[in-house]
């Protein structure tokens, strides 16, 4: 990642997500952004549903992040989502999907596979791929 704010936000989101995984079987989507001073902040949404589906949360997070990006009040944004991915050997595994964007146009999706076992959580290698910006594209 070319920008320190994106790197900071990645570590902020991963730490929060890993903490949730330690306490629960899975985790709810998480969103965060960095303000113009570079300070990471969690985003919060209320869907009107006491137990919202991950898709509902992601839709609301996306709306809020687009709005903040358009206003110029954030310089980086990111979300995490609990997903299944296919490994190179064709088997499926759980993973943390992290979408990150920076005001400069840098935009990527990262995946961190994980396996919960009796002694804790075993994490795989972090993989990344470029993606088209969503939140900062509206700017």
Phi and psi in radians as a Rosetta constraint file:
Dihedral C 1 N 2 CA 2 C 2 CIRCULARHARMONIC -1.452 0.35
Dihedral N 2 CA 2 C 2 N 3 CIRCULARHARMONIC -0.309 0.35
Dihedral C 2 N 3 CA 3 C 3 CIRCULARHARMONIC -2.025 0.35
Dihedral N 3 CA 3 C 3 N 4 CIRCULARHARMONIC 2.303 0.35
Dihedral C 3 N 4 CA 4 C 4 CIRCULARHARMONIC -1.040 0.35
Dihedral N 4 CA 4 C 4 N 5 CIRCULARHARMONIC -0.607 0.35
Dihedral C 4 N 5 CA 5 C 5 CIRCULARHARMONIC -1.134 0.35
Dihedral N 5 CA 5 C 5 N 6 CIRCULARHARMONIC -0.672 0.35
Dihedral C 5 N 6 CA 6 C 6 CIRCULARHARMONIC -1.156 0.35
Dihedral N 6 CA 6 C 6 N 7 CIRCULARHARMONIC -0.735 0.35
Dihedral C 6 N 7 CA 7 C 7 CIRCULARHARMONIC -1.109 0.35
Dihedral N 7 CA 7 C 7 N 8 CIRCULARHARMONIC -0.780 0.35
Dihedral C 7 N 8 CA 8 C 8 CIRCULARHARMONIC -1.068 0.35
Dihedral N 8 CA 8 C 8 N 9 CIRCULARHARMONIC -0.767 0.35
Dihedral C 8 N 9 CA 9 C 9 CIRCULARHARMONIC -1.159 0.35
Dihedral N 9 CA 9 C 9 N 10 CIRCULARHARMONIC -0.686 0.35
Dihedral C 9 N 10 CA 10 C 10 CIRCULARHARMONIC -1.014 0.35
Dihedral N 10 CA 10 C 10 N 11 CIRCULARHARMONIC -0.859 0.35
Dihedral C 10 N 11 CA 11 C 11 CIRCULARHARMONIC -1.140 0.35
Dihedral N 11 CA 11 C 11 N 12 CIRCULARHARMONIC -0.668 0.35
Dihedral C 11 N 12 CA 12 C 12 CIRCULARHARMONIC -1.055 0.35
Dihedral N 12 CA 12 C 12 N 13 CIRCULARHARMONIC -0.864 0.35
Dihedral C 12 N 13 CA 13 C 13 CIRCULARHARMONIC -1.165 0.35
Dihedral N 13 CA 13 C 13 N 14 CIRCULARHARMONIC -0.730 0.35
Dihedral C 13 N 14 CA 14 C 14 CIRCULARHARMONIC -1.123 0.35
Dihedral N 14 CA 14 C 14 N 15 CIRCULARHARMONIC -0.709 0.35
Dihedral C 14 N 15 CA 15 C 15 CIRCULARHARMONIC -1.084 0.35
Dihedral N 15 CA 15 C 15 N 16 CIRCULARHARMONIC -0.796 0.35
Dihedral C 15 N 16 CA 16 C 16 CIRCULARHARMONIC -1.097 0.35
Dihedral N 16 CA 16 C 16 N 17 CIRCULARHARMONIC -0.767 0.35
Dihedral C 16 N 17 CA 17 C 17 CIRCULARHARMONIC -1.162 0.35
Dihedral N 17 CA 17 C 17 N 18 CIRCULARHARMONIC -0.789 0.35
Dihedral C 17 N 18 CA 18 C 18 CIRCULARHARMONIC -1.081 0.35
Dihedral N 18 CA 18 C 18 N 19 CIRCULARHARMONIC -0.655 0.35
Dihedral C 18 N 19 CA 19 C 19 CIRCULARHARMONIC -1.083 0.35
Dihedral N 19 CA 19 C 19 N 20 CIRCULARHARMONIC -0.720 0.35
Dihedral C 19 N 20 CA 20 C 20 CIRCULARHARMONIC -1.127 0.35
Dihedral N 20 CA 20 C 20 N 21 CIRCULARHARMONIC -0.718 0.35
Dihedral C 20 N 21 CA 21 C 21 CIRCULARHARMONIC -1.134 0.35
Dihedral N 21 CA 21 C 21 N 22 CIRCULARHARMONIC -0.589 0.35
Dihedral C 21 N 22 CA 22 C 22 CIRCULARHARMONIC -1.118 0.35
Dihedral N 22 CA 22 C 22 N 23 CIRCULARHARMONIC -0.590 0.35
Dihedral C 22 N 23 CA 23 C 23 CIRCULARHARMONIC -1.601 0.35
Dihedral N 23 CA 23 C 23 N 24 CIRCULARHARMONIC -0.436 0.35
Dihedral C 23 N 24 CA 24 C 24 CIRCULARHARMONIC -2.321 0.35
Dihedral N 24 CA 24 C 24 N 25 CIRCULARHARMONIC 2.935 0.35
Dihedral C 24 N 25 CA 25 C 25 CIRCULARHARMONIC -1.181 0.35
Dihedral N 25 CA 25 C 25 N 26 CIRCULARHARMONIC -0.638 0.35
Dihedral C 25 N 26 CA 26 C 26 CIRCULARHARMONIC -2.481 0.35
Dihedral N 26 CA 26 C 26 N 27 CIRCULARHARMONIC -2.929 0.35
Dihedral C 26 N 27 CA 27 C 27 CIRCULARHARMONIC -2.459 0.35
Dihedral N 27 CA 27 C 27 N 28 CIRCULARHARMONIC 2.692 0.35
Dihedral C 27 N 28 CA 28 C 28 CIRCULARHARMONIC -1.435 0.35
Dihedral N 28 CA 28 C 28 N 29 CIRCULARHARMONIC 2.674 0.35
Dihedral C 28 N 29 CA 29 C 29 CIRCULARHARMONIC -0.966 0.35
Dihedral N 29 CA 29 C 29 N 30 CIRCULARHARMONIC 2.543 0.35
Dihedral C 29 N 30 CA 30 C 30 CIRCULARHARMONIC -2.202 0.35
Dihedral N 30 CA 30 C 30 N 31 CIRCULARHARMONIC 2.485 0.35
Dihedral C 30 N 31 CA 31 C 31 CIRCULARHARMONIC -2.283 0.35
Dihedral N 31 CA 31 C 31 N 32 CIRCULARHARMONIC 2.541 0.35
Dihedral C 31 N 32 CA 32 C 32 CIRCULARHARMONIC -2.630 0.35
Dihedral N 32 CA 32 C 32 N 33 CIRCULARHARMONIC 2.836 0.35
Dihedral C 32 N 33 CA 33 C 33 CIRCULARHARMONIC -2.538 0.35
Dihedral N 33 CA 33 C 33 N 34 CIRCULARHARMONIC 2.880 0.35
Dihedral C 33 N 34 CA 34 C 34 CIRCULARHARMONIC -1.931 0.35
Dihedral N 34 CA 34 C 34 N 35 CIRCULARHARMONIC 2.353 0.35
Dihedral C 34 N 35 CA 35 C 35 CIRCULARHARMONIC -1.370 0.35
Dihedral N 35 CA 35 C 35 N 36 CIRCULARHARMONIC -3.088 0.35
Dihedral C 35 N 36 CA 36 C 36 CIRCULARHARMONIC -1.170 0.35
Dihedral N 36 CA 36 C 36 N 37 CIRCULARHARMONIC -0.263 0.35
Dihedral C 36 N 37 CA 37 C 37 CIRCULARHARMONIC -1.578 0.35
Dihedral N 37 CA 37 C 37 N 38 CIRCULARHARMONIC -0.071 0.35
Dihedral C 37 N 38 CA 38 C 38 CIRCULARHARMONIC 1.585 0.35
Dihedral N 38 CA 38 C 38 N 39 CIRCULARHARMONIC 0.120 0.35
Dihedral C 38 N 39 CA 39 C 39 CIRCULARHARMONIC -1.426 0.35
Dihedral N 39 CA 39 C 39 N 40 CIRCULARHARMONIC 2.156 0.35
Dihedral C 39 N 40 CA 40 C 40 CIRCULARHARMONIC -1.307 0.35
Dihedral N 40 CA 40 C 40 N 41 CIRCULARHARMONIC 2.474 0.35
Dihedral C 40 N 41 CA 41 C 41 CIRCULARHARMONIC -2.437 0.35
Dihedral N 41 CA 41 C 41 N 42 CIRCULARHARMONIC 2.371 0.35
Dihedral C 41 N 42 CA 42 C 42 CIRCULARHARMONIC -1.230 0.35
Dihedral N 42 CA 42 C 42 N 43 CIRCULARHARMONIC 2.547 0.35
Dihedral C 42 N 43 CA 43 C 43 CIRCULARHARMONIC -1.772 0.35
Dihedral N 43 CA 43 C 43 N 44 CIRCULARHARMONIC 2.558 0.35
Dihedral C 43 N 44 CA 44 C 44 CIRCULARHARMONIC -2.242 0.35
Dihedral N 44 CA 44 C 44 N 45 CIRCULARHARMONIC 2.485 0.35
Dihedral C 44 N 45 CA 45 C 45 CIRCULARHARMONIC -2.356 0.35
Dihedral N 45 CA 45 C 45 N 46 CIRCULARHARMONIC 2.731 0.35
Dihedral C 45 N 46 CA 46 C 46 CIRCULARHARMONIC -2.262 0.35
Dihedral N 46 CA 46 C 46 N 47 CIRCULARHARMONIC 2.049 0.35
Dihedral C 46 N 47 CA 47 C 47 CIRCULARHARMONIC -1.603 0.35
Dihedral N 47 CA 47 C 47 N 48 CIRCULARHARMONIC -0.132 0.35
Dihedral C 47 N 48 CA 48 C 48 CIRCULARHARMONIC 1.556 0.35
Dihedral N 48 CA 48 C 48 N 49 CIRCULARHARMONIC -0.083 0.35
Dihedral C 48 N 49 CA 49 C 49 CIRCULARHARMONIC -1.953 0.35
Dihedral N 49 CA 49 C 49 N 50 CIRCULARHARMONIC 2.255 0.35
Dihedral C 49 N 50 CA 50 C 50 CIRCULARHARMONIC -1.118 0.35
Dihedral N 50 CA 50 C 50 N 51 CIRCULARHARMONIC -0.559 0.35
Dihedral C 50 N 51 CA 51 C 51 CIRCULARHARMONIC -2.220 0.35
Dihedral N 51 CA 51 C 51 N 52 CIRCULARHARMONIC 1.294 0.35
Dihedral C 51 N 52 CA 52 C 52 CIRCULARHARMONIC -1.200 0.35
Dihedral N 52 CA 52 C 52 N 53 CIRCULARHARMONIC 2.622 0.35
Dihedral C 52 N 53 CA 53 C 53 CIRCULARHARMONIC -1.319 0.35
Dihedral N 53 CA 53 C 53 N 54 CIRCULARHARMONIC 2.658 0.35
Dihedral C 53 N 54 CA 54 C 54 CIRCULARHARMONIC -0.927 0.35
Dihedral N 54 CA 54 C 54 N 55 CIRCULARHARMONIC -0.660 0.35
Dihedral C 54 N 55 CA 55 C 55 CIRCULARHARMONIC -1.088 0.35
Dihedral N 55 CA 55 C 55 N 56 CIRCULARHARMONIC -0.687 0.35
Dihedral C 55 N 56 CA 56 C 56 CIRCULARHARMONIC -1.104 0.35
Dihedral N 56 CA 56 C 56 N 57 CIRCULARHARMONIC -0.783 0.35
Dihedral C 56 N 57 CA 57 C 57 CIRCULARHARMONIC -1.106 0.35
Dihedral N 57 CA 57 C 57 N 58 CIRCULARHARMONIC -0.769 0.35
Dihedral C 57 N 58 CA 58 C 58 CIRCULARHARMONIC -1.120 0.35
Dihedral N 58 CA 58 C 58 N 59 CIRCULARHARMONIC -0.660 0.35
Dihedral C 58 N 59 CA 59 C 59 CIRCULARHARMONIC -1.089 0.35
Dihedral N 59 CA 59 C 59 N 60 CIRCULARHARMONIC -0.786 0.35
Dihedral C 59 N 60 CA 60 C 60 CIRCULARHARMONIC -1.195 0.35
Dihedral N 60 CA 60 C 60 N 61 CIRCULARHARMONIC -0.733 0.35
Dihedral C 60 N 61 CA 61 C 61 CIRCULARHARMONIC -1.030 0.35
Dihedral N 61 CA 61 C 61 N 62 CIRCULARHARMONIC -0.763 0.35
Dihedral C 61 N 62 CA 62 C 62 CIRCULARHARMONIC -1.086 0.35
Dihedral N 62 CA 62 C 62 N 63 CIRCULARHARMONIC -0.738 0.35
Dihedral C 62 N 63 CA 63 C 63 CIRCULARHARMONIC -1.052 0.35
Dihedral N 63 CA 63 C 63 N 64 CIRCULARHARMONIC -0.818 0.35
Dihedral C 63 N 64 CA 64 C 64 CIRCULARHARMONIC -1.146 0.35
Dihedral N 64 CA 64 C 64 N 65 CIRCULARHARMONIC -0.776 0.35
Dihedral C 64 N 65 CA 65 C 65 CIRCULARHARMONIC -1.150 0.35
Dihedral N 65 CA 65 C 65 N 66 CIRCULARHARMONIC -0.674 0.35
Dihedral C 65 N 66 CA 66 C 66 CIRCULARHARMONIC -1.074 0.35
Dihedral N 66 CA 66 C 66 N 67 CIRCULARHARMONIC -0.771 0.35
Dihedral C 66 N 67 CA 67 C 67 CIRCULARHARMONIC -1.082 0.35
Dihedral N 67 CA 67 C 67 N 68 CIRCULARHARMONIC -0.809 0.35
Dihedral C 67 N 68 CA 68 C 68 CIRCULARHARMONIC -1.161 0.35
Dihedral N 68 CA 68 C 68 N 69 CIRCULARHARMONIC -0.663 0.35
Dihedral C 68 N 69 CA 69 C 69 CIRCULARHARMONIC -1.119 0.35
Dihedral N 69 CA 69 C 69 N 70 CIRCULARHARMONIC -0.747 0.35
Dihedral C 69 N 70 CA 70 C 70 CIRCULARHARMONIC -1.106 0.35
Dihedral N 70 CA 70 C 70 N 71 CIRCULARHARMONIC -0.645 0.35
Dihedral C 70 N 71 CA 71 C 71 CIRCULARHARMONIC -1.292 0.35
Dihedral N 71 CA 71 C 71 N 72 CIRCULARHARMONIC -0.312 0.35
Dihedral C 71 N 72 CA 72 C 72 CIRCULARHARMONIC 1.399 0.35
Dihedral N 72 CA 72 C 72 N 73 CIRCULARHARMONIC 0.317 0.35
Dihedral C 72 N 73 CA 73 C 73 CIRCULARHARMONIC -1.568 0.35
Dihedral N 73 CA 73 C 73 N 74 CIRCULARHARMONIC -0.099 0.35
Dihedral C 73 N 74 CA 74 C 74 CIRCULARHARMONIC -2.284 0.35
Dihedral N 74 CA 74 C 74 N 75 CIRCULARHARMONIC 2.696 0.35
Dihedral C 74 N 75 CA 75 C 75 CIRCULARHARMONIC -1.981 0.35
Dihedral N 75 CA 75 C 75 N 76 CIRCULARHARMONIC -0.293 0.35
Dihedral C 75 N 76 CA 76 C 76 CIRCULARHARMONIC -2.643 0.35
Dihedral N 76 CA 76 C 76 N 77 CIRCULARHARMONIC 2.660 0.35
Dihedral C 76 N 77 CA 77 C 77 CIRCULARHARMONIC -2.537 0.35
Dihedral N 77 CA 77 C 77 N 78 CIRCULARHARMONIC 2.661 0.35
Dihedral C 77 N 78 CA 78 C 78 CIRCULARHARMONIC -2.764 0.35
Dihedral N 78 CA 78 C 78 N 79 CIRCULARHARMONIC 2.718 0.35
Dihedral C 78 N 79 CA 79 C 79 CIRCULARHARMONIC -2.384 0.35
Dihedral N 79 CA 79 C 79 N 80 CIRCULARHARMONIC 2.720 0.35
Dihedral C 79 N 80 CA 80 C 80 CIRCULARHARMONIC -2.155 0.35
Dihedral N 80 CA 80 C 80 N 81 CIRCULARHARMONIC 2.589 0.35
Dihedral C 80 N 81 CA 81 C 81 CIRCULARHARMONIC -2.549 0.35
Dihedral N 81 CA 81 C 81 N 82 CIRCULARHARMONIC 2.450 0.35
Dihedral C 81 N 82 CA 82 C 82 CIRCULARHARMONIC -1.462 0.35
Dihedral N 82 CA 82 C 82 N 83 CIRCULARHARMONIC 2.048 0.35
Dihedral C 82 N 83 CA 83 C 83 CIRCULARHARMONIC -2.332 0.35
Dihedral N 83 CA 83 C 83 N 84 CIRCULARHARMONIC 2.977 0.35
Dihedral C 83 N 84 CA 84 C 84 CIRCULARHARMONIC -1.898 0.35
Dihedral N 84 CA 84 C 84 N 85 CIRCULARHARMONIC 2.391 0.35
Dihedral C 84 N 85 CA 85 C 85 CIRCULARHARMONIC -2.221 0.35
Dihedral N 85 CA 85 C 85 N 86 CIRCULARHARMONIC 2.795 0.35
Dihedral C 85 N 86 CA 86 C 86 CIRCULARHARMONIC -1.740 0.35
Dihedral N 86 CA 86 C 86 N 87 CIRCULARHARMONIC 2.171 0.35
Dihedral C 86 N 87 CA 87 C 87 CIRCULARHARMONIC -1.359 0.35
Dihedral N 87 CA 87 C 87 N 88 CIRCULARHARMONIC 2.982 0.35
Dihedral C 87 N 88 CA 88 C 88 CIRCULARHARMONIC -1.018 0.35
Dihedral N 88 CA 88 C 88 N 89 CIRCULARHARMONIC -0.530 0.35
Dihedral C 88 N 89 CA 89 C 89 CIRCULARHARMONIC -1.437 0.35
Dihedral N 89 CA 89 C 89 N 90 CIRCULARHARMONIC 0.036 0.35
Dihedral C 89 N 90 CA 90 C 90 CIRCULARHARMONIC 1.608 0.35
Dihedral N 90 CA 90 C 90 N 91 CIRCULARHARMONIC -0.129 0.35
Dihedral C 90 N 91 CA 91 C 91 CIRCULARHARMONIC -1.466 0.35
Dihedral N 91 CA 91 C 91 N 92 CIRCULARHARMONIC 2.685 0.35
Dihedral C 91 N 92 CA 92 C 92 CIRCULARHARMONIC -1.622 0.35
Dihedral N 92 CA 92 C 92 N 93 CIRCULARHARMONIC 2.576 0.35
Dihedral C 92 N 93 CA 93 C 93 CIRCULARHARMONIC -2.569 0.35
Dihedral N 93 CA 93 C 93 N 94 CIRCULARHARMONIC 2.747 0.35
Dihedral C 93 N 94 CA 94 C 94 CIRCULARHARMONIC -1.262 0.35
Dihedral N 94 CA 94 C 94 N 95 CIRCULARHARMONIC 2.619 0.35
Dihedral C 94 N 95 CA 95 C 95 CIRCULARHARMONIC -2.677 0.35
Dihedral N 95 CA 95 C 95 N 96 CIRCULARHARMONIC 2.714 0.35
Dihedral C 95 N 96 CA 96 C 96 CIRCULARHARMONIC -1.633 0.35
Dihedral N 96 CA 96 C 96 N 97 CIRCULARHARMONIC 2.135 0.35
Dihedral C 96 N 97 CA 97 C 97 CIRCULARHARMONIC -1.728 0.35
Dihedral N 97 CA 97 C 97 N 98 CIRCULARHARMONIC 2.215 0.35
Dihedral C 97 N 98 CA 98 C 98 CIRCULARHARMONIC -2.087 0.35
Dihedral N 98 CA 98 C 98 N 99 CIRCULARHARMONIC 2.075 0.35
Dihedral C 98 N 99 CA 99 C 99 CIRCULARHARMONIC -1.789 0.35
Dihedral N 99 CA 99 C 99 N 100 CIRCULARHARMONIC 2.215 0.35
Dihedral C 99 N 100 CA 100 C 100 CIRCULARHARMONIC -2.222 0.35
Dihedral N 100 CA 100 C 100 N 101 CIRCULARHARMONIC 2.455 0.35
Dihedral C 100 N 101 CA 101 C 101 CIRCULARHARMONIC -2.429 0.35
Dihedral N 101 CA 101 C 101 N 102 CIRCULARHARMONIC 2.606 0.35
Dihedral C 101 N 102 CA 102 C 102 CIRCULARHARMONIC -2.185 0.35
Dihedral N 102 CA 102 C 102 N 103 CIRCULARHARMONIC 2.626 0.35
Dihedral C 102 N 103 CA 103 C 103 CIRCULARHARMONIC -0.997 0.35
Dihedral N 103 CA 103 C 103 N 104 CIRCULARHARMONIC -0.439 0.35
Dihedral C 103 N 104 CA 104 C 104 CIRCULARHARMONIC -1.229 0.35
Dihedral N 104 CA 104 C 104 N 105 CIRCULARHARMONIC -0.244 0.35
Dihedral C 104 N 105 CA 105 C 105 CIRCULARHARMONIC 1.928 0.35
Dihedral N 105 CA 105 C 105 N 106 CIRCULARHARMONIC -0.230 0.35
Dihedral C 105 N 106 CA 106 C 106 CIRCULARHARMONIC -1.073 0.35
Dihedral N 106 CA 106 C 106 N 107 CIRCULARHARMONIC 2.263 0.35
Dihedral C 106 N 107 CA 107 C 107 CIRCULARHARMONIC -2.625 0.35
Dihedral N 107 CA 107 C 107 N 108 CIRCULARHARMONIC 2.270 0.35
Dihedral C 107 N 108 CA 108 C 108 CIRCULARHARMONIC -2.659 0.35
Dihedral N 108 CA 108 C 108 N 109 CIRCULARHARMONIC 2.774 0.35
Dihedral C 108 N 109 CA 109 C 109 CIRCULARHARMONIC -2.010 0.35
Dihedral N 109 CA 109 C 109 N 110 CIRCULARHARMONIC 2.322 0.35
Dihedral C 109 N 110 CA 110 C 110 CIRCULARHARMONIC -2.108 0.35
Dihedral N 110 CA 110 C 110 N 111 CIRCULARHARMONIC 2.625 0.35
Dihedral C 110 N 111 CA 111 C 111 CIRCULARHARMONIC -2.260 0.35
Dihedral N 111 CA 111 C 111 N 112 CIRCULARHARMONIC 2.344 0.35
Dihedral C 111 N 112 CA 112 C 112 CIRCULARHARMONIC -2.194 0.35
Dihedral N 112 CA 112 C 112 N 113 CIRCULARHARMONIC 1.847 0.35
Dihedral C 112 N 113 CA 113 C 113 CIRCULARHARMONIC -1.254 0.35
Dihedral N 113 CA 113 C 113 N 114 CIRCULARHARMONIC 2.684 0.35
Dihedral C 113 N 114 CA 114 C 114 CIRCULARHARMONIC -2.603 0.35
Dihedral N 114 CA 114 C 114 N 115 CIRCULARHARMONIC 2.671 0.35
Dihedral C 114 N 115 CA 115 C 115 CIRCULARHARMONIC -2.292 0.35
Dihedral N 115 CA 115 C 115 N 116 CIRCULARHARMONIC 2.175 0.35
Dihedral C 115 N 116 CA 116 C 116 CIRCULARHARMONIC -1.538 0.35
Dihedral N 116 CA 116 C 116 N 117 CIRCULARHARMONIC 2.240 0.35
Dihedral C 116 N 117 CA 117 C 117 CIRCULARHARMONIC -2.292 0.35
Dihedral N 117 CA 117 C 117 N 118 CIRCULARHARMONIC -3.140 0.35
Dihedral C 117 N 118 CA 118 C 118 CIRCULARHARMONIC -1.018 0.35
Dihedral N 118 CA 118 C 118 N 119 CIRCULARHARMONIC -0.495 0.35
Dihedral C 118 N 119 CA 119 C 119 CIRCULARHARMONIC -1.741 0.35
Dihedral N 119 CA 119 C 119 N 120 CIRCULARHARMONIC 0.056 0.35
Dihedral C 119 N 120 CA 120 C 120 CIRCULARHARMONIC 2.489 0.35
Dihedral N 120 CA 120 C 120 N 121 CIRCULARHARMONIC -2.504 0.35
Dihedral C 120 N 121 CA 121 C 121 CIRCULARHARMONIC -2.190 0.35
Dihedral N 121 CA 121 C 121 N 122 CIRCULARHARMONIC 2.303 0.35
Dihedral C 121 N 122 CA 122 C 122 CIRCULARHARMONIC -1.868 0.35
Dihedral N 122 CA 122 C 122 N 123 CIRCULARHARMONIC 2.150 0.35
Dihedral C 122 N 123 CA 123 C 123 CIRCULARHARMONIC -1.764 0.35
Dihedral N 123 CA 123 C 123 N 124 CIRCULARHARMONIC 2.522 0.35
Dihedral C 123 N 124 CA 124 C 124 CIRCULARHARMONIC -1.543 0.35
Dihedral N 124 CA 124 C 124 N 125 CIRCULARHARMONIC -2.817 0.35
Dihedral C 124 N 125 CA 125 C 125 CIRCULARHARMONIC -1.461 0.35
Dihedral N 125 CA 125 C 125 N 126 CIRCULARHARMONIC 2.545 0.35
Dihedral C 125 N 126 CA 126 C 126 CIRCULARHARMONIC -1.386 0.35
Dihedral N 126 CA 126 C 126 N 127 CIRCULARHARMONIC 2.135 0.35
Dihedral C 126 N 127 CA 127 C 127 CIRCULARHARMONIC -1.942 0.35
Dihedral N 127 CA 127 C 127 N 128 CIRCULARHARMONIC 2.653 0.35
Dihedral C 127 N 128 CA 128 C 128 CIRCULARHARMONIC -2.443 0.35
Dihedral N 128 CA 128 C 128 N 129 CIRCULARHARMONIC 2.648 0.35
Dihedral C 128 N 129 CA 129 C 129 CIRCULARHARMONIC -2.538 0.35
Dihedral N 129 CA 129 C 129 N 130 CIRCULARHARMONIC 2.558 0.35
Dihedral C 129 N 130 CA 130 C 130 CIRCULARHARMONIC -1.214 0.35
Dihedral N 130 CA 130 C 130 N 131 CIRCULARHARMONIC 2.651 0.35
Dihedral C 130 N 131 CA 131 C 131 CIRCULARHARMONIC -2.527 0.35
Dihedral N 131 CA 131 C 131 N 132 CIRCULARHARMONIC 2.848 0.35
Dihedral C 131 N 132 CA 132 C 132 CIRCULARHARMONIC -1.316 0.35
Dihedral N 132 CA 132 C 132 N 133 CIRCULARHARMONIC 2.443 0.35
Dihedral C 132 N 133 CA 133 C 133 CIRCULARHARMONIC -1.152 0.35
Dihedral N 133 CA 133 C 133 N 134 CIRCULARHARMONIC 2.543 0.35
Dihedral C 133 N 134 CA 134 C 134 CIRCULARHARMONIC -1.998 0.35
Dihedral N 134 CA 134 C 134 N 135 CIRCULARHARMONIC -0.886 0.35
Dihedral C 134 N 135 CA 135 C 135 CIRCULARHARMONIC -1.344 0.35
Dihedral N 135 CA 135 C 135 N 136 CIRCULARHARMONIC -0.738 0.35
Dihedral C 135 N 136 CA 136 C 136 CIRCULARHARMONIC -1.516 0.35
Dihedral N 136 CA 136 C 136 N 137 CIRCULARHARMONIC -0.113 0.35
Dihedral C 136 N 137 CA 137 C 137 CIRCULARHARMONIC -1.198 0.35
Dihedral N 137 CA 137 C 137 N 138 CIRCULARHARMONIC -0.485 0.35
Dihedral C 137 N 138 CA 138 C 138 CIRCULARHARMONIC -1.362 0.35
Dihedral N 138 CA 138 C 138 N 139 CIRCULARHARMONIC -0.121 0.35
